[in-house]
């Protein structure tokens, strides 16, 4: 998995009043966008912030050479799916898989699979998840990367419930793969609590107890919302109102992924 981006073409000015400067600006933006230059430097800037090298220019030159060496003919499209617990991410991702054939990677399932192995790392993951806290990126990222590599034939991935904090976001994009965008399911706390209370009655899962739900919602607002804000500043967030019923939310979500008519 290398760096990738998916930039839509910039529309050419069609107004007869368009000035020569406007046309030149369009040509420049079309050139940069078509060659992923903007996303390339966004990626390098994120790496500089994360690693803080003593010689930033030399670091960028080295990374550019590594990226050139790592280029492959096809690269996956990767979408981070975020939203508070109870927002319906799993339900809506399942519908996207059925409709469009995407590959759904559930971060919490990947982590639980590590717990089942009984490894020392798995015991750490179990302890952190039991408390409703965020699993450190140095553990979560290699596991998610391994899950992605197990489906090398997939062209579009939905990574559900990741990244959950800024350090994870920056490290993942620097070391694994740049996301196409973040799909954010926005849902009120009242709706989330009602759904999780219903789920607790059905499944008897301790993680859905009222006390744990409060902690998980607080953790989401504290750790994950800054991730959404970061990608929004890059123009890479798509928001969906997830307060409605399953079919109502799906109707809006489906339109987001449908091809735009020419």
Residue pairs with C-beta under 8 A, 6 or more apart in sequence:
1 75
1 76
1 145
1 148
1 149
1 176
1 177
2 67
2 70
2 71
2 72
2 75
2 177
3 39
3 40
3 43
3 67
3 70
3 75
3 173
3 177
3 178
4 36
4 75
4 76
4 77
4 78
4 177
4 178
4 180
5 36
5 39
5 40
5 178
5 180
6 77
6 180
7 33
7 34
7 36
7 38
7 39
8 33
9 30
9 33
9 34
10 26
10 29
10 30
10 33
12 26
12 30
13 22
13 23
13 26
31 37
32 38
39 178
40 67
42 234
43 173
43 174
43 178
44 60
44 63
44 64
46 170
46 173
46 174
47 59
47 63
47 170
47 174
48 56
48 59
48 60
49 170
50 167
50 170
50 171
50 174
51 59
51 174
53 59
74 155
75 177
76 148
76 154
76 155
76 156
76 157
76 177
77 155
77 156
77 157
77 180
78 148
78 156
78 157
78 159
78 177
78 178
78 179
78 180
79 102
79 156
79 157
79 158
79 159
79 179
79 180
79 181
79 182
79 183
80 159
80 162
80 163
80 169
80 179
80 181
80 182
80 183
80 231
81 89
81 93
81 158
81 159
81 160
81 161
81 182
81 183
81 185
82 89
82 161
82 182
82 183
82 184
82 185
82 224
82 227
82 228
83 89
83 184
83 185
83 186
83 187
83 242
84 187
84 189
84 192
84 216
84 217
84 220
84 221
85 192
85 196
85 213
85 216
85 217
85 220
86 187
86 191
86 192
86 193
86 194
86 195
86 196
86 199
86 213
87 185
87 186
87 187
87 192
87 242
88 185
88 187
88 195
88 242
88 246
88 249
89 160
89 161
89 185
90 106
90 160
91 246
92 185
92 240
92 242
92 246
92 249
92 250
92 253
93 102
93 104
93 106
93 158
93 160
94 104
95 250
95 253
95 254
96 102
96 104
96 158
96 253
96 257
97 103
97 104
97 158
99 254
99 257
100 156
100 257
101 156
102 154
102 156
102 157
102 158
103 151
103 154
103 156
103 157
103 158
104 157
104 158
104 160
105 144
105 147
105 148
105 151
105 157
105 158
105 159
105 160
106 160
106 161
107 140
107 144
107 159
107 160
107 161
107 162
107 164
108 129
108 161
110 140
110 143
110 144
110 147
111 125
111 129
111 135
111 140
111 143
112 125
112 129
113 143
114 121
114 122
114 125
114 139
114 143
115 122
115 123
115 125
115 126
115 129
116 122
121 139
124 139
125 135
125 139
128 134
128 135
128 136
129 135
129 207
131 215
132 207
132 212
132 215
132 216
132 219
133 219
134 164
134 165
134 168
134 219
134 223
135 164
137 163
137 165
137 167
137 168
137 171
137 172
138 171
140 162
140 168
141 168
141 171
141 172
141 175
141 176
144 159
144 162
144 172
144 176
145 175
145 176
148 157
148 176
148 177
151 157
158 183
159 179
162 168
162 172
163 169
163 172
163 224
163 227
164 219
164 220
164 223
164 224
164 227
165 223
165 224
165 226
165 227
166 223
166 226
166 227
166 230
168 227
169 227
169 230
169 231
173 179
179 231
179 236
180 236
181 231
181 236
181 237
181 238
182 227
182 228
182 231
182 232
182 236
182 237
182 238
183 238
183 240
183 256
184 228
184 237
184 238
184 239
184 240
185 240
185 242
185 249
186 239
186 240
186 241
186 242
186 243
187 242
187 243
188 243
189 217
191 242
191 243
192 213
192 217
193 210
193 213
193 217
196 208
196 213
197 208
197 210
197 213
199 205
199 208
200 208
200 209
206 212
207 216
228 237
231 237
238 256
240 249
240 252
240 253
240 256
241 249
241 252
242 249
